[in-house]
Amino acid sequence: MKVEFKDADDKESCSTGLDVSGSFSEICATTIRVRLAADWIKAKNDLAVFTSITRTWGGVVTGQTGIGKAWWGLQNDADEAIMNEQNRRYYLQIDCFVGVSAKAVGRQVKDWKPVAKVPEFWKNRYQGKTANRLSWLEKGYRSGKPGACNTWTASSSKVA
């Protein structure tokens, strides 16, 4: 996977088309793009960098494994409730991959709440309940294996 650092004045997100004033990382086709701004450079710790990069990497995993393509191809009969649950399953799986990534790099995480915080420009209604997000983050971290992140076989209550 190629990683590119964007010019400081390039604020446009390829995934949303919006200008983002702060730092961020995202997947743009086959590249991870990172924009460094004062918020990450002057930060007292690396939590925001860690969270953004591992969340982006979770998206890479879904792409490279075919999960993203399968998600796009899911049948839903244009039923909003079914589509919403499928979207939550997808995003919660990425959360679980964040936990796996943290374990893989030897990161000690005692409190997942700051990691689960979603940047304003990424927020959407498919993130799932905070308790479920924290549960999937922990599950990925405890197992350290992507196979533990199968949200598609979990009960609906686990992906609400």
Secondary structure, DSSP 8 states (H G I E B T S, - for coil): -EEEE--TT--B-TTT--B-SS-EEEEETTEEEEE--HHHHT-SSSHHHHHHHHHHHHHHHHHHTTHHHHHHT---TT-HHHHHHHHHHHHHHHHHHHHHHHHHTT---S--HHHH---GGG--TTS--HHHHHHHHHHHHHH-SGGGG-GGGS-GGGG-
